[in-house]
Amino acid sequence: MKIKLDRTLCDGFGLCADHAPETFSLDEWGYVSLVGTGDVAPEDEEGVRRALLDCPVHAILTLPQTTATRSATAETTPAMAGDRRQHG
């Protein structure tokens, strides 16, 4: 899942940071910023989807993933898990 944040729409409700603090952070005025590039890890998708649905001004957008991105993610995930087991 890939998302984009339109900061010009954000009104600082902070619901997104409540639902997905690993993806959204709030500045000192309560406005949101993305943590990272907008690529959402599979284990964080549920909270991000909840944030997307609860945002009263619809400032969070989902972006389509290309086939190459989905294939690369699917191919690298098992290898990375294998590496952690061997070295962990």
Residue, then its C-alpha position, 0 to 999 in steps of 0.5 A: m500500500k502506498i499513500k500520499l498526504d495532502r498537507t494543504l487539506c489537513d485541519g489538524f484533527g490528529l485522528c490519523a496519528d491516533h490510528a497509525p502513529e508509525t505512519f503519521s506524526l503531528d507537529e507542534w501545531g497538531y498538523v500531520s506529516l508522513v513518517g517515511t515515504g508513504d510506503v505502508a508496511p503490511e502490518d501497518e495497513e489496518g491502522v492506515r486504512r482506519a486513518l484514511l476512512d476517519c480523516p474528516v477532510h480526506a487529506i490522505l490518498t491511496l496511490p496505485q502500486t505498479t505491478a513491478t513494485r508489487s512483484a519486487t515486494a513479494e519477491t524480497t519479503p521471503a528472502m529478507a525473512g530468511d536472512r533474519r532467521q539465519h543471522g538472528 
